[in-house]
Amino acid sequence: MKLNDLIAILQMAIGPVILISGVGLLLLSMTNRLGRVIDRSRILSEARQKTAGQPQGHLLSQLGILQRRARLIRLSIGLATFSLLMAAILVIALFLAALFQLEIGLAVACSFVVCMGSLVGSLVVFLRDINLALEALKLDIEGRE
């Protein structure tokens, strides 16, 4: 493989590598949100145990929303992680194709489409989590009135 060929491959791989970096930061945000949901769930669960025998409708509503949020964030993290995996496979495929002179244009294109589709799915699910967080805030405000 000539140096010029390697430079061309590196240029093609820059896009997926930047995508990996960006999605990695998105995953950091998602895992932080999941940690907050888990911490809040534990606090409310303890409060529920301390107030046994008293009305707990508000606590149960909050815990239900937090459980749904945790599932959504887990799905979003899974889809984002799959997107990262596909981007990494794409970079590897680009180098292997050049090294062994393989014609895998269709496979590379399909990998990229799957990568982007998974990322879009992750972001849609993440937006749903944000909406549920606002719903929980609304319940919190109404519960304090």
Beta strands, then each sheet from edge to edge (+ up, - down):
end
